Amino acid sequence: MSSSSSSFSVRFASPLLPSPAAATSARPKTWRVHATTPTVAPVTTTSAPEVDAERLEPRVEERDGYFVLKEKFRKGINPQEKVKIEKEPMKLFMENGIEDLAKLSMEEIDQAKNTKDDIDVRLKWLGLFHRRKHHYGRFMMRLKLPNGVTTSEQTRYLASVIKKYGKDGCADVTTRQNWQIRGVVLPDVPEILKGLAQVGLTSLQSGMDNVRNPVGNPLAGIDPEEIVDTRPYTNLLSHFITANAQGNPTVTNLPRKWNVCVVGSHDLYEHPHINDLAYMPATKDGRFGFNLLVGGFFSPKRCAEAIPLDAWVAADDVLPVCKAVLEAYRDLGSRGNRQKTRMMWLIDELGIEGFRAEVVRRMPGQELDRASSEDLVRRQWDRRDYLGVYPQKQEGFNYVGLHIPVGRVQADDMDELARLADTYGSGELRLTVEQNIIIPNVDYSKLEALLKEPLLEKFSPQPSILMKGLVACTGNQFCGQAIIETKARALKVTKEVERLVDVTKPVRMHWTGCPNSCAQVQVADIGFMGCMTRDEDGKTCEGADVFLGGRIGSDSHLGDIYKKGVPCKDLVPLVADILVEHFGAVLREREEAED
């Protein structure tokens, strides 16, 4: 099915745009969708390669409402593509296949390849990840939570789900402003899905070859310094991607996962340089819109920063350009080696101008403006901290940023967070990509009482400097791909390092259990990537490759390997040395001697 002539519009309240005209308009507006080019560290590409016309033939076609890989392109495809061909994953949701699957025992499921592939692969289209290796029969469920905004009602519902699973149930704040809940068992899934819908949540299309949670400014709408409120855009993107949580098969057969963000602040809390598509605020001829970045990603074999598409879209056109980029990737992306199927590999193959041309072909009217030179994101900007108490743009109100150690929360914690949001705020919580939580809309008169709440002893608004920047993936406690345990180890190593050195400026440390880099170690000041190595006696042990020099914000940069294969037991003195040598830390022994 050709999409080059497709057009659609969405009607919603006009977002807060940085222009007098937008501020005075109270009428709902009909929005179309486009995008623009950012000002983040570019990765230069070579001149446009020669591409055979046959290479530009779409590799998928529509059949019975789903997009399927054509027979002529099935040679050399990876195993995951074969699973998709054998049975359409979205049918588990859109044709209620989950109801029948949930009635089977795990023993019955494992007797047939088809049902085994259902629970190990296809259920990821419903946001369900079977923990076969470490928690057989248990699932992690990943939600869709655009912009990281959630309500106390939703938080209580998620708490009620994991509470019934006892020690197997818990939740994590993810590095895409999202919730993941753990301990779920298959027979409960149909009712959980209904419960999610009743509180306005969905887990649909949150795993495997789908668009991941749209990320935005965690301070959207309350930040005195914001460029634009990102919530209308991230909500719009999420509703399009999942067809209002009903399922959107036009974008569910991508070659690989795909990340999107909308930037709303000078701080670049959204990490645009590591997204497949990033909307960067810019004006053109007096109109507000976005420049576009494309292609940022992490993988075990390659990490790449997003590069300019040389395109600008008006604010009204955020959706059409997202749709066009996704369809270009869906139609033309490689489906062979999974390590070479992210969108940047397609951009490399076609050249940035060739890729742009394919996006233009899929735009309504086949038109796409060149990038604007009027970027609204300031190049020189000190990234602000959001942990602690800060005034909102709304007079008399504050937001309170809470540190959630390595993002892990229990059911009782979630209930308490919901209570605090109701008692002191507006019943809303904001999740951040650093795995923390913000309570917005706290009246100044209630601040003192909130700060005395017992939960804030655990989730402090004023954590230590090293704890403040600590991020960790799931690790091998729950994840079958992780090589090492991360969350508990990250906390333990950090506490021990704090006893050795005094740090006076923020240092971001990220831990990831395997080369998939879910915790984004390459953007950290110091990153730890799990591996197996050998100790001084030559014995195999858990270790980490140590990265150094990642940066976020206006001078974003991916870090490099500092030292490979360090045994975990040797990390504390190494980290202490790095902090002294590269970050101005002082050994406490020396400090005490000077005192």
C-alpha positions in Angstrom: 0.0 0.0 0.0 1.5 3.4 -1.0 1.5 5.9 1.7 2.9 8.9 -0.2 -0.5 10.5 -0.7 -1.9 9.7 2.8 -2.9 12.6 4.9 -4.6 12.9 8.3 -5.1 15.5 11.0 -5.7 15.5 14.7 -7.8 17.9 16.7 -6.6 18.9 20.2 -6.2 21.9 22.4 -3.5 24.3 21.2 -0.2 23.7 23.2 1.6 26.5 24.9 3.9 27.7 22.1 6.5 30.5 22.6 4.7 33.1 20.6 2.0 35.8 21.5 -0.3 34.4 18.9 -0.3 30.9 20.5 -0.7 32.3 24.0 -3.8 34.2 23.1 -5.6 31.5 21.1 -8.1 29.6 23.2 -9.9 27.8 20.4 -9.1 24.1 19.7 -6.9 23.8 16.7 -6.7 21.2 13.9 -3.1 20.0 13.8 -1.2 18.1 11.1 2.3 16.8 11.8 5.9 17.5 10.7 9.5 17.8 12.3 12.9 19.6 12.4 16.7 19.5 12.7 18.6 19.8 16.1 21.8 21.4 17.2 23.3 18.4 18.9 26.8 17.0 18.1 26.5 15.9 14.4 28.0 12.7 13.0 29.3 13.4 9.6 28.3 11.1 6.8 30.0 10.4 3.5 28.7 11.7 0.2 25.4 10.0 -1.0 26.1 6.5 -2.2 24.8 5.1 -5.4 21.5 3.3 -4.7 19.9 0.9 -7.2 16.3 1.8 -8.0 15.3 -1.8 -7.1 16.7 -1.2 -3.6 14.0 1.4 -3.0 11.2 -1.1 -3.5 9.2 -1.5 -0.3 10.0 -4.8 1.4 6.6 -5.1 3.1 3.1 -5.2 1.8 -0.3 -4.9 3.4 -2.3 -8.2 3.8 -5.6 -8.3 5.7 -4.8 -5.2 7.6 -1.2 -6.1 8.6 2.1 -5.4 7.0 4.0 -8.5 6.0 7.5 -9.0 4.5 7.3 -9.9 0.8 8.4 -13.4 -0.2 11.1 -12.1 -2.5 12.8 -10.4 0.5 12.8 -13.3 2.9 16.2 -14.7 2.0 18.8 -14.3 4.9 16.3 -12.8 7.3 16.9 -13.1 11.1 15.0 -15.5 13.3 12.7 -12.8 14.8 11.5 -11.9 11.3 10.6 -15.6 10.7 8.6 -15.6 13.9 6.7 -12.5 12.7 6.0 -14.2 9.3 4.8 -17.5 10.9 2.2 -15.6 12.9 1.3 -11.9 13.2 2.1 -10.8 16.7 -0.6 -8.1 16.8 -3.3 -10.7 16.5 -2.7 -11.6 20.1 -4.2 -8.2 20.9 -6.3 -7.1 18.0 -8.0 -10.5 17.5 -8.0 -11.4 21.2 -5.5 -14.2 20.9 -4.3 -13.4 24.4 -7.5 -14.7 25.9 -6.9 -18.3 24.6 -3.2 -18.2 25.3 -3.7 -17.2 28.9 -5.9 -20.3 29.5 -3.0 -22.6 28.7 -0.6 -23.9 31.3 3.1 -23.2 30.8 3.6 -27.0 30.2 1.1 -26.9 27.4 2.6 -23.8 25.9 6.1 -25.2 25.9 5.0 -28.3 24.0 4.5 -26.4 20.7 6.9 -24.0 18.9 4.0 -21.7 18.0 2.8 -21.1 21.5 6.3 -21.0 22.9 7.2 -18.3 20.4 4.0 -16.5 21.5 5.2 -16.1 25.1 8.9 -15.6 24.4 8.6 -13.3 21.4 5.1 -12.2 20.2 3.8 -11.1 23.6 6.4 -8.3 23.5 4.1 -6.6 21.1 1.7 -6.4 24.1 4.5 -5.2 26.3 5.0 -8.6 28.0 8.5 -10.0 28.4 8.8 -13.6 29.6 11.6 -14.0 32.1 12.3 -17.6 31.0 15.9 -17.7 32.1 15.6 -16.4 35.7 11.9 -16.3 36.5 10.2 -19.0 34.4 6.5 -18.3 34.1 6.8 -14.7 35.2 6.6 -11.6 33.0 7.8 -8.1 33.0 5.2 -5.7 31.6 6.3 -2.4 30.0 3.8 0.4 29.7 3.3 3.4 27.3 3.6 6.6 29.4 4.1 9.5 27.0 6.3 12.3 28.5 6.5 10.2 31.7 3.2 11.8 33.0 1.0 9.6 35.2 -1.7 9.9 37.8 -2.2 8.8 41.3 -5.0 6.5 40.2 -2.8 4.8 37.6 0.0 4.4 40.1 -2.4 2.8 42.7 -3.6 0.4 40.0 -0.1 -0.7 39.1 0.7 -1.1 42.8 -2.3 -3.3 43.2 -1.1 -5.5 40.3 2.4 -6.2 41.7 1.3 -6.4 45.3 -0.4 -9.7 44.7 2.9 -11.2 43.5 4.7 -10.7 46.9 8.5 -10.8 46.6 8.3 -11.4 42.9 6.4 -8.2 42.3 8.1 -4.8 42.0 8.3 -1.9 39.6 11.1 0.1 37.9 11.3 3.6 36.5 13.0 3.2 33.2 15.4 5.3 31.1 12.5 6.3 28.8 10.3 7.9 31.5 8.3 4.8 31.8 7.0 2.1 34.2 7.9 -1.6 34.1 6.1 -3.9 36.5 7.4 -7.3 37.4 6.1 -10.7 38.6 3.1 -10.9 36.2 1.8 -14.4 35.4 0.0 -15.2 32.1 -3.4 -16.1 33.4 -3.8 -12.6 34.9 -2.9 -10.8 31.7 -6.4 -10.4 30.2 -7.7 -8.8 33.4 -4.6 -6.6 33.8 -5.0 -5.3 30.2 -8.6 -4.4 31.0 -7.6 -2.7 34.2 -5.0 -0.7 32.4 -7.5 0.5 29.9 -9.9 1.5 32.7 -7.3 3.9 34.2 -6.2 5.2 30.8 -3.0 3.2 30.4 -1.8 0.7 27.8 1.2 -1.6 27.4 0.6 -2.1 23.7 3.5 -1.9 21.2 6.1 -1.2 23.9 8.5 -4.0 23.0 10.4 -5.6 20.2 10.1 -4.0 16.7 7.9 -1.1 17.8 8.1 2.5 18.7 9.1 2.9 22.3 7.7 5.4 24.8 7.8 9.0 23.4 10.0 11.1 25.7 9.6 14.8 26.5 10.6 17.4 29.0 9.7 16.1 32.6 9.0 19.7 33.6 6.7 20.3 30.7 4.1 23.0 31.4 5.6 23.9 34.8 9.1 25.0 33.8 9.7 28.8 33.9 12.5 28.3 31.3 10.8 25.8 28.9 10.8 26.5 25.2 7.5 24.6 24.5 5.2 22.3 26.5 6.1 18.8 25.0 3.0 17.0 26.4 0.6 17.7 23.5 3.2 16.4 21.1 4.3 13.3 23.0 0.6 12.4 23.6 -0.2 12.9 20.0 2.6 10.7 18.9 1.7 8.0 21.4 -2.0 8.0 20.3 -1.0 7.8 16.6 1.6 5.0 17.3 -1.0 2.8 19.1 -4.1 4.1 17.3 -5.5 5.3 20.7 -4.5 2.0 22.3 -6.5 0.0 19.8 -3.4 -1.2 17.9 -1.8 0.4 14.8 -0.4 -2.4 12.5 1.0 0.2 10.0 4.0 0.7 12.4 4.3 -2.6 14.2 6.5 -4.5 11.7 9.6 -2.4 11.9 13.0 -3.9 11.3 14.0 -3.1 14.9 13.0 -0.9 17.8 12.6 2.9 17.3 12.9 5.7 19.7 11.4 9.2 19.5 11.6 12.4 21.7 10.3 15.9 21.6 12.7 18.5 23.1 11.1 21.2 25.2 14.0 22.6 27.3 17.5 24.0 26.9 18.6 21.3 29.3 18.0 18.5 26.7 16.5 16.3 29.5 15.1 14.3 26.6 18.6 13.1 25.3 17.8 13.8 21.6 21.2 12.6 20.4 20.3 9.0 21.2 16.9 8.9 19.6 15.9 7.6 16.1 13.9 10.8 15.7 14.2 13.9 17.8 12.2 17.1 17.4 14.3 20.2 18.1 12.4 23.5 18.6 13.1 26.1 15.9 11.3 28.9 14.3 11.1 29.6 10.5 9.6 32.7 8.9 8.0 33.6 12.2 6.4 30.2 12.7 7.1 27.8 15.5 8.1 24.3 14.6 10.9 21.7 14.9 14.1 20.8 13.2 14.7 17.0 13.0 17.5 14.8 14.1 17.6 11.1 13.0 19.4 7.9 13.6 20.7 7.9 17.2 21.0 4.5 18.9 22.9 2.1 21.0 23.7 -1.5 20.2 26.3 -4.1 21.2 28.2 -3.6 18.0 27.7 0.1 17.3 26.6 3.4 19.0 25.7 6.4 16.9 24.6 10.0 17.7 21.6 11.3 15.8 22.4 13.6 12.8 20.4 16.4 11.2 17.9 15.4 8.5 18.1 18.9 7.2 14.3 19.3 7.6 12.0 21.6 9.5 8.3 21.0 10.2 5.7 23.4 11.5 4.2 22.4 14.9 1.1 21.3 13.1 3.0 18.7 11.2 4.6 16.6 13.9 2.6 13.5 13.0 2.9 13.4 9.2 6.7 13.5 9.4 6.9 10.9 12.2 4.7 8.6 10.0 6.8 9.3 6.9 10.1 8.5 8.7 8.6 5.3 10.2 7.2 4.1 6.9 10.6 4.8 5.2 12.3 2.7 7.8 9.6 0.0 7.7 9.6 -0.3 4.0 13.4 -0.2 3.3 15.2 -1.2 6.5 17.3 -4.4 6.5 15.9 -7.5 8.2 19.1 -9.6 8.2 21.7 -9.3 11.0 19.9 -7.8 14.0 23.0 -5.9 14.9 22.6 -4.0 11.6 18.9 -3.3 11.5 18.5 0.0 13.4 17.5 3.0 11.3 21.0 4.5 11.2 22.2 1.6 9.1 19.6 2.4 6.5 20.7 6.1 6.6 24.3 5.0 6.0 23.2 2.8 3.1 21.1 5.5 1.4 23.0 8.5 2.5 21.3 11.3 4.5 19.9 12.9 1.3 18.7 9.6 -0.1 17.0 8.8 3.2 15.5 12.3 3.3 14.2 11.8 -0.2 12.4 8.6 0.9 10.8 10.5 3.8 9.7 13.3 1.4 8.1 10.7 -0.9 5.9 9.6 2.1 4.9 13.1 3.2 1.5 14.6 2.3 2.1 16.6 -0.8 5.6 15.1 -1.0 7.0 18.3 0.5 9.4 18.9 3.5 11.1 22.2 4.3 14.8 22.4 4.7 16.1 22.9 8.2 15.8 26.3 9.9 18.8 28.2 11.2 16.7 29.7 14.0 17.2 27.0 16.6 15.5 27.8 19.9 17.7 25.5 22.0 20.6 27.6 23.4 24.0 26.1 22.6 25.5 27.3 25.9 23.4 26.3 28.8 24.3 24.8 32.2 22.0 21.8 32.6 19.8 22.4 35.7 19.1 19.9 38.4 15.5 18.9 39.0 16.0 17.0 42.3 14.9 19.1 45.2 12.3 21.9 45.5 11.9 24.5 42.7 9.3 27.2 41.8 7.0 26.5 38.9 5.9 29.1 36.3 2.6 29.0 38.1 2.9 31.5 41.0 2.7 29.9 44.4 3.4 26.4 43.3 6.6 24.2 43.3 7.7 20.9 41.9 9.6 18.5 44.1 12.1 16.1 42.5 12.6 12.8 44.3 15.6 10.5 43.9 14.5 6.9 43.4 17.7 4.8 44.0 18.3 3.0 40.7 14.6 3.4 39.8 13.4 0.5 41.9 10.0 0.8 43.8 7.8 -1.6 45.7 4.0 -1.7 45.8 3.8 0.1 49.1 6.1 2.8 47.8 3.8 3.3 44.8 0.8 3.6 47.0 2.7 6.2 49.1 3.8 8.2 46.1 0.2 8.3 44.9 -0.9 9.5 48.3 1.7 12.2 48.3 0.6 13.4 44.9 -3.0 13.6 46.0 -2.3 15.2 49.4 0.3 17.8 48.4 0.0 18.1 44.6 -2.6 17.7 41.9 -2.6 13.9 41.8 0.1 13.8 39.2 3.6 12.2 39.0 6.3 12.8 36.5 8.9 10.1 35.6 12.4 11.0 34.3 14.9 9.3 32.1 17.3 9.3 35.0 14.8 6.9 36.8 13.6 9.6 39.2 10.1 11.0 40.0 8.8 14.5 40.3 5.7 15.7 42.2 4.4 18.8 40.5 1.9 21.5 41.6 2.8 21.5 45.2 1.3 24.6 46.9 4.0 26.6 48.8 1.9 26.3 52.0 2.2 22.5 51.8 5.9 22.2 51.2 7.1 21.9 54.7 4.7 19.1 55.5 5.6 17.2 52.3 9.3 17.4 53.1 8.7 15.8 56.5 6.9 12.8 55.0 8.7 9.5 56.0 8.9 8.3 52.3 11.2 11.2 51.6 13.8 9.6 53.8 13.9 6.7 51.3 13.3 8.8 48.1 15.2 11.9 49.1 15.0 15.3 47.3 18.6 15.9 48.4 20.6 12.7 47.7 24.4 12.7 47.8 26.2 13.9 44.7 27.1 10.4 43.5 23.7 8.9 44.2 22.0 11.7 42.4 23.5 10.7 39.1 23.2 6.9 39.5 21.3 4.9 36.9 21.1 1.1 36.5 19.4 -1.3 34.2 17.5 -4.4 35.5 20.6 -6.6 35.7 20.6 -10.4 35.9 18.2 -10.4 38.8 15.4 -10.4 36.3 16.9 -10.0 32.8 18.1 -13.0 30.9 20.4 -11.0 28.7 22.2 -9.3 31.6 25.7 -10.7 32.3 26.0 -9.2 35.8 23.8 -8.0 38.6 23.5 -4.2 38.4 21.1 -2.4 40.7 22.3 -3.7 44.1 25.9 -3.6 42.9 25.6 0.0 41.7 24.3 1.1 45.1 27.0 -0.9 47.0 29.9 0.4 44.9 28.7 4.0 45.1 28.4 3.9 48.8 31.9 2.4 49.2 33.4 5.0 46.8 31.7 7.8 48.8 33.6 6.6 51.9 36.9 6.9 50.0 36.5 10.3 48.3 34.8 13.6 48.6 33.1 14.7 45.4 32.1 18.4 45.0 30.4 18.4 41.6 27.8 16.0 40.0 29.1 12.9 38.4 26.7 10.7 36.4 27.4 6.9 36.7 25.4 4.4 34.7 25.4 0.6 35.0 24.2 -1.7 32.3 24.3 -5.5 32.6 25.1 -6.2 28.9 26.2 -4.6 25.6 22.6 -3.7 24.8 23.2 -0.7 27.0 19.7 -0.2 28.3 21.1 2.1 30.9 22.9 4.1 28.3 26.4 3.9 29.7 27.8 5.8 26.7 26.2 9.1 27.8 27.4 8.8 31.4 30.4 10.5 32.9 31.5 7.0 34.0 29.8 4.0 32.6 29.9 0.3 33.5 29.0 -2.4 31.0 28.7 -5.9 32.4 31.0 -8.6 31.1 32.7 -11.8 32.2 36.4 -11.5 32.9 39.2 -13.1 34.9 40.6 -12.2 38.3 44.3 -12.1 39.3 44.2 -15.9 39.7 42.9 -16.4 36.2 39.4 -17.4 37.4 36.3 -16.4 35.5 34.3 -13.7 37.4 31.8 -11.0 36.8 33.3 -7.7 35.6 32.7 -4.5 33.7 34.0 -2.6 30.8 34.4 1.0 32.1 33.5 4.0 29.9 34.5 7.5 30.5 33.6 10.9 29.1 30.0 10.8 28.0 28.2 14.1 28.0 24.6 15.2 27.8 23.1 18.6 27.1 24.3 21.2 24.6 27.7 19.6 24.2 26.5 16.0 24.1 29.1 13.4 23.3 29.3 9.6 23.6 32.0 8.2 26.0 34.8 5.9 25.1 36.2 2.7 26.7 38.5 3.6 29.5 39.4 0.1 30.7 38.1 -3.3 29.7 37.3 -6.4 31.8 37.7 -5.0 35.3 36.6 -7.6 37.9 33.6 -6.2 39.9 35.5 -6.6 43.1 38.2 -4.2 41.8 35.9 -1.4 40.8 35.8 0.6 44.0 39.4 1.7 44.0 39.3 2.2 40.2 36.3 4.5 40.4 37.9 6.4 43.3 41.0 7.0 41.2 38.9 8.2 38.2 37.0 10.6 40.4 40.2 12.1 41.8 42.0 12.2 38.4 39.2 13.4 36.2 36.5 15.0 38.4 38.4 16.9 41.1 37.5 14.6 43.9 39.7 14.5 47.1 40.7 11.3 48.9 39.1 11.5 52.4 42.4 10.4 54.1 44.1 13.4 52.5 41.2 15.7 53.4 41.2 14.6 57.0 45.0 15.0 57.2 44.8 18.5 55.9 42.1 19.3 58.5 
